[in-house]
Amino acid sequence: MNQSGNQCSRQGDKQTQWIREVHKETVCLGFKVEKLLFSGQSPFQKIEIIKTAGHGKMLLNDGIVMLSEKDEFIYHEMIAHVPLFVHPAPRRVLIIGGGDGGTAREVLKHETVERVVMVEIDQMVVDACREHIPSVSGALEDPRLELVFGDGVEYVKNSDETFDVALIDSTDPIGPATPLFDSVFYKNTADRLAEDGIMITQSESPFYDTEIQLSMFKNQRPHFKKLHIYLFSTLTYPGGLWSFGFASKKQCPARDLDEKRVHASRIKTRYYNAQIHRAAFALPEFTRENLAGIVDPVPAG
Amino acid sequence: MNQSGNQCSRQGDKQTQWIREVHKETVCLGFKVEKLLFSGQSPFQKIEIIKTAGHGKMLLNDGIVMLSEKDEFIYHEMIAHVPLFVHPAPRRVLIIGGGDGGTAREVLKHETVERVVMVEIDQMVVDACREHIPSVSGALEDPRLELVFGDGVEYVKNSDETFDVALIDSTDPIGPATPLFDSVFYKNTADRLAEDGIMITQSESPFYDTEIQLSMFKNQRPHFKKLHIYLFSTLTYPGGLWSFGFASKKQCPARDLDEKRVHASRIKTRYYNAQIHRAAFALPEFTRENLAGIVDPVPAG
């Protein structure tokens, strides 16, 4: 234990700049910075893009890490490929949030997808990522994608379009994303989905955020037939282990995908594969207990 | 990004004490401290036990977090129950390292286990954990356990005892644990195992430590029939995702355990269960690629 200081740095290296995110006031994750590339204040939040020493470029909203180039593929592959390989024929995909473009990039790898509507509240996120993180934002130029700058809550209330899959690629339930965790938003999203529609929601840390999970899944329950949760790893969110909610309007074999279809798609991934898909639905005992009666068990396999 | 300082603390809270561990000089993990409970310099390393604000008591060797009370169950359940539920009848277990007692605690939950030999090089770790972290060290008093204070490398070279399972519960390959990653140690450990013996090795981060993994698995390969790697989550190691090597002297269905045996054991766990066991062997694409030809694929299931 370093008694004398509290820097995320070694002795003799006190000038080094780090970004750090304190979570629950008890745990902190820090990344060494090489250079600040962008800083701006939008109507919704402070947006920064930095070049880190070990994790590529990084996007932060209000000082909270949204993604790093080193590990963003995991989050984006897992939010997109799990529902798109489970749904029998996904053609129309709605993305709420996801301004960096990573979720759209993975969705658009699916040749079955004909149309993607992405509703991002904060244009500055998109503009900054287009300029500074093209490896993530590049797919936003795909002609199958319609980019709407607006409030996702209003969009699902007012649109009359039908989608096969909705991906709620939201930040934490603080600031502009708070209404994306409410029952009325989930109801309106369910109404936008076809009979066999699937909604995926960013559902926080199984270790640290049980209360948020309980609240959001209770808010989803009235509007969906089945609710599951699946897990993946990140380098940039506190605790490493993270989760997505999987809500389907009818009974749906969330875990038991057609492995041949995954191979036949020839989609190139760096984290996702058929084994990882199935494994992601296996829950630790403490998660099972925390969410017992709230999410539906997935049959063993 | 906090331009003005580099503390893991909020503004106005600059006196708060944090422990932090910098990894690869680019990423840092910090925990808020309430109290230093123990600090001592053994012949091998500096040993500290602290009470943290959010993660219970924590053991550090040379400033590196070994365990926290909040998440130690994951590491200890996964090092012990995976091989003990795969081995057909584990009676004799060797633990190298593991001075905190957590691995022994999980091993001794198995009624089939008749004898455990635990070889820990640093008595101060055991003494400090016995005094300050009884929730982890308590099982060290079990009469089935023989505690040997000595060098694990020498022990496997000189012993003529035979074991069913060997658990290499080592720190990183720096300091006293370095020889535990060498070929000669793996050969001597294999020699201590019965025909159907299994060796588990702490095998570092799939994100950050590929070079160590390549080296250690190459060193194991000549002495074992099958080598696998399996994954689990931690809160206290950089990146969250961590791994164990699974080495067996003969062909062994590492993944396909008898689920009924797990239930019949009535062993109480907080992370491990039969689904988690199977899921742990699913590897992300980047890990498959990093370790292609080095570890053996596990059949899909």
Chai-1 contact restraints between the chains, C-beta under 6 A:
chainA,res_idxA,chainB,res_idxB,connection_type,confidence,min_distance_angstrom,max_distance_angstrom,comment,restraint_id
A,M1,B,I19,contact,1.0,0.0,6.0,A-B,restraint_1
A,M1,B,E48,contact,1.0,0.0,6.0,A-B,restraint_2
A,N6,B,Q7,contact,1.0,0.0,6.0,A-B,restraint_3
A,N6,B,W18,contact,1.0,0.0,6.0,A-B,restraint_4
A,Q7,B,N6,contact,1.0,0.0,6.0,A-B,restraint_5
A,C8,B,R20,contact,1.0,0.0,6.0,A-B,restraint_6
A,C8,B,C28,contact,1.0,0.0,6.0,A-B,restraint_7
A,W18,B,N6,contact,1.0,0.0,6.0,A-B,restraint_8
A,I19,B,M1,contact,1.0,0.0,6.0,A-B,restraint_9
A,R20,B,C8,contact,1.0,0.0,6.0,A-B,restraint_10
A,K24,B,G54,contact,1.0,0.0,6.0,A-B,restraint_11
A,T26,B,K32,contact,1.0,0.0,6.0,A-B,restraint_12
A,T26,B,A53,contact,1.0,0.0,6.0,A-B,restraint_13
A,T26,B,G54,contact,1.0,0.0,6.0,A-B,restraint_14
A,V27,B,F31,contact,1.0,0.0,6.0,A-B,restraint_15
A,C28,B,C8,contact,1.0,0.0,6.0,A-B,restraint_16
A,C28,B,G30,contact,1.0,0.0,6.0,A-B,restraint_17
A,G30,B,C28,contact,1.0,0.0,6.0,A-B,restraint_18
A,F31,B,V27,contact,1.0,0.0,6.0,A-B,restraint_19
A,K32,B,T26,contact,1.0,0.0,6.0,A-B,restraint_20
A,E48,B,M1,contact,1.0,0.0,6.0,A-B,restraint_21
A,A53,B,T26,contact,1.0,0.0,6.0,A-B,restraint_22
A,G54,B,K24,contact,1.0,0.0,6.0,A-B,restraint_23
A,G54,B,T26,contact,1.0,0.0,6.0,A-B,restraint_24
A,F207,B,L235,contact,1.0,0.0,6.0,A-B,restraint_25
A,S233,B,G240,contact,1.0,0.0,6.0,A-B,restraint_26
A,S233,B,L241,contact,1.0,0.0,6.0,A-B,restraint_27
A,L235,B,F207,contact,1.0,0.0,6.0,A-B,restraint_28
A,L235,B,G239,contact,1.0,0.0,6.0,A-B,restraint_29
A,G239,B,L235,contact,1.0,0.0,6.0,A-B,restraint_30
A,G239,B,G240,contact,1.0,0.0,6.0,A-B,restraint_31
A,G240,B,S233,contact,1.0,0.0,6.0,A-B,restraint_32
A,G240,B,G239,contact,1.0,0.0,6.0,A-B,restraint_33
A,G240,B,G240,contact,1.0,0.0,6.0,A-B,restraint_34
A,G240,B,L241,contact,1.0,0.0,6.0,A-B,restraint_35
A,L241,B,S233,contact,1.0,0.0,6.0,A-B,restraint_36
A,L241,B,G240,contact,1.0,0.0,6.0,A-B,restraint_37
A,T269,B,E285,contact,1.0,0.0,6.0,A-B,restraint_38
A,R270,B,E285,contact,1.0,0.0,6.0,A-B,restraint_39
A,R270,B,F286,contact,1.0,0.0,6.0,A-B,restraint_40
A,Y271,B,P284,contact,1.0,0.0,6.0,A-B,restraint_41
A,Y271,B,E285,contact,1.0,0.0,6.0,A-B,restraint_42
A,N273,B,E285,contact,1.0,0.0,6.0,A-B,restraint_43
A,Q275,B,A282,contact,1.0,0.0,6.0,A-B,restraint_44
A,Q275,B,A300,contact,1.0,0.0,6.0,A-B,restraint_45
A,I276,B,A282,contact,1.0,0.0,6.0,A-B,restraint_46
A,I276,B,P284,contact,1.0,0.0,6.0,A-B,restraint_47
A,A279,B,A279,contact,1.0,0.0,6.0,A-B,restraint_48
A,A279,B,A282,contact,1.0,0.0,6.0,A-B,restraint_49
A,A282,B,Q275,contact,1.0,0.0,6.0,A-B,restraint_50
A,A282,B,I276,contact,1.0,0.0,6.0,A-B,restraint_51
A,A282,B,A279,contact,1.0,0.0,6.0,A-B,restraint_52
A,P284,B,Y271,contact,1.0,0.0,6.0,A-B,restraint_53
A,P284,B,I276,contact,1.0,0.0,6.0,A-B,restraint_54
A,E285,B,T269,contact,1.0,0.0,6.0,A-B,restraint_55
A,E285,B,R270,contact,1.0,0.0,6.0,A-B,restraint_56
A,E285,B,Y271,contact,1.0,0.0,6.0,A-B,restraint_57
A,E285,B,N273,contact,1.0,0.0,6.0,A-B,restraint_58
A,F286,B,R270,contact,1.0,0.0,6.0,A-B,restraint_59
A,A300,B,Q275,contact,1.0,0.0,6.0,A-B,restraint_60
